Amino acid sequence: MKPYDKTMVVFYQQIDKLFYNIAAVDKTVRPEEIKELKKVIQKEWLPLENTVDNFGSHSAHQIEIVFDWLVENEGNIDQVIPDLKTFRIVHSSLFTDQVNAIILKTAKAIADSFAGKNKSEHVLISQLSAVLEKQYQNKTHSIIT
C-alpha cells in the first residue's frame, strides 16, 4: 500500500466518524440511515478516486467498515468535529470543492433518510458546513495575500 493510499484510508475513517455521528446524534442508528449511507458510498464515494486499503479493497469501503464497527461498539461521538478540523488542517489538499460537496451531500442524505433532519442533526451539519467553508476561505485568503 502506497503512502497516499494510507492517507486516504485514514481520511475515509475520519469522515465516517462524522457520518456515524450524524446517524447516532439522536441516540439511535436506524436501518434507513445505514441503507442511505451505503447507497451514497456506491454512487458518490467509490467513483471519486481509486486508492486501496491493506486488503486491496477500494479505500472508500472504509466508510462502511468503520460505520458498521461504530454501530456495533456504540462509538464515541464527542470529538468528531474537532478531530475533523485537525485532520482537515493537516491534509487540506484532500478537501477539494468536489469532496466537500460530497461530504455535505452524504451528511444531509443520512439526516434526511429517517423523518427528516432533527435539531441535533441540523446543528451538526451546520458545524460541518462551517468546517468545510473555513477550508475554502483559507484557500481564498492565501491566494489573495
Sequence and secondary structure as in RCSB ss.txt:
>XXXX:A:sequence
MKPYDKTMVVFYQQIDKLFYNIAAVDKTVRPEEIKELKKVIQKEWLPLENTVDNFGSHSAHQIEIVFDWLVENEG
NIDQVIPDLKTFRIVHSSLFTDQVNAIILKTAKAIADSFAGKNKSEHVLISQLSAVLEKQYQNKTHSIIT
>XXXX:A:secstr
  HHHHHHHHHHHHHHHHHHHHHHTTS   HHHHHHHHHHIIIIITTT   B TTSSBTTHHHHHHHHHHHHHT 
  TTHHHHHHHHHHHTGGG  HHHHHHHHHHHHHHHHTTTS  HHHHHHHHHHHHHHHHHHHHHHHHHH 
